[in-house]
Amino acid sequence: MTSARRAESDLHPATRGFGLAADLYERGRPDYPAPAIAWLAERLGLQPGRTVVDLAAGTGKLTRLLVPSGAEVIAVEPIAEMRALIRGARAIEGTAERMPLTDASVDAVTVGQAFHWFRDEEALAEIHRVLRPSGGLGLIWNTRDMTDAVQAAVSEIIDPLSGDVPRRHKRDWREVVDASGLFTPTELATFPHEQLLDEDGLVDRFLSISFVAAAPPDVRADVEARLRALGRDHGAPVRLPYVTEVYVAFS
């Protein structure tokens, strides 16, 4: 089996939506707040002479924010269309369950907006394998603030399409990491964040979601029309608030 086919076999079927919507993902997804990145980099000890793997790097949204730390950044991403958009770091094909890295070869592993897609027991064992002793694991998510009227309205539009797709809010990630027995007790820090979007940006943001991107064309068209109506009703810019969650543990 080729490496590409092995990578595909490790992925949830719904992730094909990311390949279909890589450009939308790059344009529409939020970045991460500077205080969250600073805290993550400090806790993981990112600096010149250290190596960090940004796992499931997507289009490099987190990758590019780690580069200024001075650490060597290696982006690992299985989906070719997303990997092709990564800039500023070496990008290689691989999955959370199967990284093309040697044992105890990196100082830290980060995962942005993606750990809920992994087969967690296998992924945590693989992450532990590539980490040096006392190496750090950092998980980060921009979580949508569902107390906000616009975010709640968007969920009414997209949630009926989600089916059994893995989503961040379905698990307690501290419990998941701690249950592995491979890491120190997980720390959690949270940071406020927001995204200001025009109507097109609002469409890009939510059509980039895997299960929306993979939906039939007529369904995507209906979602787009409803998002545009929502954007017009609220006027530009549309403010989307988030809480950025950052989890850190050590091997």
C-alpha positions in Angstrom: 0.0 0.0 0.0 1.4 3.4 -0.9 1.9 6.1 1.8 -0.9 8.2 0.3 -3.3 5.2 0.6 -2.2 4.5 4.1 -2.8 8.1 5.1 -6.3 8.0 3.5 -7.1 4.8 5.4 -6.3 6.6 8.7 -8.8 9.4 8.0 -12.5 9.7 8.9 -14.5 9.7 5.6 -15.9 13.2 6.3 -12.4 14.7 6.1 -12.7 14.5 2.3 -14.6 17.8 2.7 -11.3 19.5 3.7 -9.7 18.5 0.4 -12.7 20.0 -1.5 -12.6 23.2 0.5 -8.9 23.9 1.2 -9.0 27.4 -0.3 -12.2 28.2 1.7 -10.5 26.9 4.8 -7.5 29.1 4.3 -9.6 32.2 3.6 -12.4 31.7 6.1 -11.1 30.0 9.2 -9.9 32.3 12.1 -6.3 32.6 13.2 -5.4 32.2 16.9 -5.1 35.0 19.4 -1.5 36.2 20.1 -1.8 35.7 23.9 -2.8 32.0 23.3 0.1 31.4 21.0 2.5 33.1 23.4 1.3 30.9 26.3 1.5 27.8 24.2 5.0 28.6 23.0 6.2 29.4 26.5 4.8 26.3 28.1 6.2 24.1 25.3 9.6 25.8 25.5 9.6 26.7 21.8 12.8 28.5 20.9 15.9 28.2 18.6 17.4 24.7 18.9 14.0 23.0 19.6 11.8 21.1 17.1 8.0 21.2 17.1 5.7 19.1 14.9 2.4 20.8 14.0 0.2 17.7 13.5 -2.8 17.8 11.1 -1.5 21.2 10.2 -4.3 21.9 7.6 -3.3 24.9 5.5 -0.8 26.1 8.1 -3.0 28.4 10.2 -1.2 27.4 13.4 2.1 26.4 11.7 2.9 30.0 10.6 2.3 31.3 14.1 4.8 28.9 15.6 7.6 29.9 13.2 8.5 33.2 15.0 9.4 31.2 18.1 12.6 30.3 16.4 12.0 26.6 16.8 12.2 24.3 13.8 8.6 23.7 12.7 7.6 20.6 10.8 4.0 20.5 9.5 2.5 17.0 9.2 -0.7 16.9 7.1 -2.4 14.0 5.3 -4.6 15.9 2.8 -2.6 17.0 -0.2 -4.8 20.0 -1.1 -4.3 21.5 2.3 -0.6 20.6 2.6 0.0 22.4 -0.7 -1.0 25.7 1.0 1.4 25.5 3.9 4.1 28.2 3.8 7.1 28.9 6.0 7.8 25.4 7.3 8.7 22.0 5.9 5.4 20.1 5.2 5.3 16.3 5.0 2.5 13.7 4.5 1.4 11.8 7.5 -1.4 11.2 10.0 -1.7 11.4 13.8 -1.7 7.7 14.0 1.3 7.2 11.6 3.9 10.0 11.6 7.0 9.6 9.3 9.3 10.5 12.2 11.8 8.6 14.3 11.4 7.8 18.0 12.1 10.6 20.5 13.0 13.0 17.7 11.0 16.2 18.5 10.5 18.4 21.6 6.9 19.3 21.1 3.8 18.4 19.1 0.9 20.8 18.5 -2.6 20.1 17.1 -4.8 23.0 16.0 -8.5 22.4 15.5 -8.0 18.8 14.7 -7.5 16.4 17.6 -11.2 15.4 17.6 -10.7 13.8 14.3 -8.0 11.4 15.6 -8.3 7.8 16.9 -7.2 9.2 20.3 -5.6 6.1 21.8 -3.5 5.4 18.7 -2.7 9.1 18.2 -1.6 9.7 21.8 0.6 6.6 21.6 2.2 7.9 18.4 2.7 11.4 19.7 4.3 10.0 22.8 6.6 7.8 20.5 8.0 10.8 18.6 8.4 13.1 21.7 11.6 13.3 23.6 11.5 12.7 27.3 9.5 15.5 29.0 8.4 16.7 25.5 5.2 18.7 25.3 1.8 18.2 23.7 -0.3 21.2 22.9 -3.9 21.1 21.7 -5.7 24.3 20.6 -9.2 25.0 19.5 -11.1 28.1 18.6 -14.5 27.2 20.1 -17.5 29.1 18.9 -19.3 31.1 21.6 -22.8 29.8 21.4 -24.2 32.5 23.7 -23.8 34.8 20.7 -26.9 35.3 18.5 -25.1 35.0 15.2 -23.1 31.9 16.2 -26.4 30.3 17.4 -28.1 31.2 14.2 -25.3 29.6 12.2 -25.6 26.4 14.2 -29.3 26.2 13.3 -28.2 26.2 9.7 -25.3 23.7 9.8 -25.9 21.3 12.7 -28.6 19.2 10.9 -25.9 18.2 8.4 -23.3 17.0 10.9 -24.6 13.5 11.5 -22.0 11.4 13.4 -19.0 13.6 12.4 -16.5 14.0 15.2 -16.7 17.5 16.8 -14.7 19.2 19.5 -17.6 19.7 21.9 -18.4 16.0 22.2 -15.5 15.1 24.4 -13.7 16.3 27.5 -10.1 16.5 26.1 -8.4 16.7 29.5 -10.0 13.4 30.4 -9.0 11.9 27.1 -5.3 12.8 27.4 -5.1 12.0 31.1 -6.8 8.6 30.5 -3.9 7.6 28.3 -1.5 7.4 31.2 1.2 8.7 28.9 1.3 12.3 29.9 1.3 14.6 33.0 -2.1 16.0 34.1 -3.4 18.2 31.4 -3.4 22.0 31.9 -6.1 24.2 30.3 -5.9 27.9 29.6 -8.6 29.9 27.7 -8.4 33.2 25.8 -11.1 35.4 24.2 -11.0 35.8 20.4 -13.1 37.1 17.6 -13.4 37.2 13.9 -14.8 40.1 11.9 -16.2 39.0 8.5 -18.0 40.5 5.5 -20.8 38.4 3.8 -18.3 36.5 1.6 -16.1 35.8 4.6 -19.1 34.4 6.6 -19.8 32.1 3.7 -16.2 30.9 3.4 -16.0 30.3 7.2 -18.8 27.9 7.3 -18.7 26.3 3.9 -15.2 25.2 4.9 -16.6 22.9 7.5 -16.0 19.3 6.5 -19.6 18.0 6.5 -20.8 21.2 4.7 -18.1 21.0 2.0 -18.9 17.3 1.4 -22.6 17.8 1.2 -24.5 17.6 -2.2 -24.3 20.8 -4.3 -28.0 21.7 -3.7 -27.5 21.4 0.1 -24.3 23.6 0.0 -26.2 26.1 -2.1 -29.0 26.3 0.4 -26.5 26.7 3.3 -24.8 29.5 1.3 -28.0 31.3 0.7 -29.0 31.2 4.3 -25.6 32.4 5.5 -25.8 35.3 3.1 -29.2 36.2 4.3 -27.9 36.1 7.9 -24.9 38.3 7.0 -27.2 40.8 5.3 -29.6 40.9 8.3 -26.7 41.6 10.7 -24.7 43.9 8.4 -21.0 44.0 7.9 -18.8 43.4 9.6 -20.3 40.3 11.2 -18.6 39.7 14.6 -18.1 36.0 15.5 -16.8 35.5 19.1 -14.8 32.5 20.2 -13.2 31.1 23.3 -9.7 29.7 22.4 -8.9 26.6 24.5 -5.3 25.5 24.9 -4.4 22.2 26.5 -0.9 21.3 27.4 0.6 18.0 28.8 4.1 16.5 29.0 5.5 13.1 28.3 
